């Protein structure tokens, strides 16, 4: 198991470095100058800015300087588009909002998705299964802004059951979290249904039933642990997708998260901020995949081999 974890850690380090490299050179290849807006600053000011952001000695020097700054000091220095703010200040201010929204969305997707998938497998071919199949198809097919706008009109504008936006209370979190969770809920439901159908027909499940165990004990004790491996493997990329895909939801419900900051940083070509946010997303994705690999290996020892 130690060799398995060490191998995954080394692979994760390589992935983070490759993401940093590709992101940096893509930013360098895009047109535009982050220091020139509607008015061009004087040459002396422009030279000072380029020196501060390590861009005065060429792209490769900046690539090495940014990499060493992150490795040695753990920060990306000041941002270009936020006056008197460092990259870490912006991330520290916005990331907790996106994490809270994404965590709630993942919990909703996981609990409702697994429950719906198991229910569909148990009632295969009957009306609960058909209703859930139609629901998952709609959840996967409809864009997030359509789901969010529909829920906003129904539950906030027409009935006033929930707030229409904002941030700070649990009631304000319900609508955006459920909106963000719907596509993942639908996909987890399909995965759970397919995995449960495979496990239900296995020999050990028939043996458990023959021993006289109740249907609930068979499902909870024998079916769910084996059917959950496919869902576990999906949670890693799903976590990153929830965090990076929350921009539309944050915009609809006026949530001050990291998604909008990231898009604005790309438009402004704020190189340090874009690199910082991309690496934060990458580390989250890599860590989640690492945890999923470890959890899957513990659940099924064959994966270690």
Buried (B, 14 or more C-beta within 10 A) or exposed (E): EEEBBEEBEEBBEEBBEEBBEEBBEEBBEEEEEBBEEEEEEEEEEBEBBBEEBBBBEEBEEBBEBBBEBBEEEEBBBBBBBBEEBBBBBBBEBBBEBBBBBBBBBBEBBBEBBBBBBBBBBBBEEEEBBEBBBEBBEEBBEBEBEEBBEEBBEEBBEEEEEBBBBBBEEEEBBBBBBBBBBBBBBBBBBBBBBBBBBBBBEEEEBEEBBEEEBEEEBBBEEBBBEBBBBBBBBBBBEBBBBBBBBBBBBBBBBEBBBBBBBBBEBBEBBBBBBBBBBBBBBBBBBBBBBBBBBBBBBEEEEEBBE
